Amino acid sequence: MKRATLSNQPALVPAPRVTLKTDGSHALEPILYGTVTIEEFEAAFLAAFGTAERVVAEALFEQLVNALHADPTKALDAATANLVLALLHRIGPRDELEAMLASQMIVAHVAAMDASRRALHVEQSAGGRAAYLSLARKLMTLFTTQMDALNRHRGKGTTQKIVIERVFVAPGAQAVVGAVASGGQGDER
């Protein structure tokens, strides 16, 4: 299997891909590109959802594809299914909880882009533009919150660091440098 590389990034393994069955059903079947076997496809599919449970991966995949399938009266779009797999593959959930959060992040992103598209449509009214831009802003904020939650779950949470550069102590005053804990025996209430 060939690996795509970006200039300063490690080799990237392509995400699993699917196509629609030609019998008219909404069933998907794997695309086995290169020398990939069905076992390797299934392993990559399960890994995209951070699970070893096929039922979990299939349920999350179906939920995501259904959430992004804009028009249920039309046939399922293989491009949408492959977008879901590629995004999940790149987010790389390590467990089912991360896969659920990653799924929500994908839906929030797609919804934010759709709201932005609708807001910026040339024939959109001023009221419609304001409503869609407000919705897009809320969805983008939600996405950022979800990304922070994923990073905290992975132990990559942000820590705030305060650096005090100068301390002025007036004559006769007292200053303490370091951590101060209360509740000891000498603490009066």
Sequence and secondary structure as in RCSB ss.txt:
>XXXX:A:sequence
MKRATLSNQPALVPAPRVTLKTDGSHALEPILYGTVTIEEFEAAFLAAFGTAERVVAEALFEQLVNALHADPTKA
LDAATANLVLALLHRIGPRDELEAMLASQMIVAHVAAMDASRRALHVEQSAGGRAAYLSLARKLMTLFTTQMDAL
NRHRGKGTTQKIVIERVFVAPGAQAVVGAVASGGQGDER
>XXXX:A:secstr
   B  TTS  B    EEEE TTSSS EEEE  TT  HHHHHHHHHHHTT S HHHHHHHHHHHHHHH   TTS 
  HHHHHHHHHHHHHH  SSHHHHHHHHHHHHHHHHHHHHHHHHT TT  HHHHHHHHHHHHHHHHHHHHHHHHH
HHHTT               TT     S     STT   
